Amino acid sequence: MAKFIGEYDATLDTKGRFLLPAGLKRLMPEGTAMLVINRGIDSCLNIYLEEDWKVMEEKLSAVNPYESRENRMVRKALIAGAVYVQIDSAGRINIPAKLAAYAGLDKEIVLAGDLEKIEIWNKARYDEIFDMLTPDVVTEMMSRVLGGKPQQGNGGAHE
């Protein structure tokens, strides 16, 4: 299981293909040829290594679709658009048109590591998200999500 980190700019060609950045390829097990792409949350796409997708399939198989509409929608959102894609001999990945439309992808994209997966973003949308993440906003969110009190004031001293 790879752990993906970092941000990588890439360009979609007219056929919906992009060259897998060398930095991401280095994080994949040697010989990786098959990946899975599906709809992500926040209008992006996810790329999984085949073995990591199998883990996701197991989690989704445990969700009872007859228990609630929410369960059905979660399964549908993550499974229905999922496709196996092959890395071609030139190191490119082809994004199916329907998935590219879902994520609003155009020529400029960003591939962002998210530990067990890689997110594919429309570059302008990705940049907008990070424009909103000021140091104060990030500090407050980190405090809520990761725990602990945010440090404020000079040099991180508590006030």
Beta strands, then each sheet from edge to edge (+ up, - down):
strand 1: 7-11
strand 2: 17-19
strand 3: 34-39
strand 4: 45-49
strand 5: 83-86
strand 6: 92-94
strand 7: 108-114
strand 8: 117-122
sheet 1: 1+ 7- 8+ 4- 3+ 5-
sheet 2: 2+ 6-
end
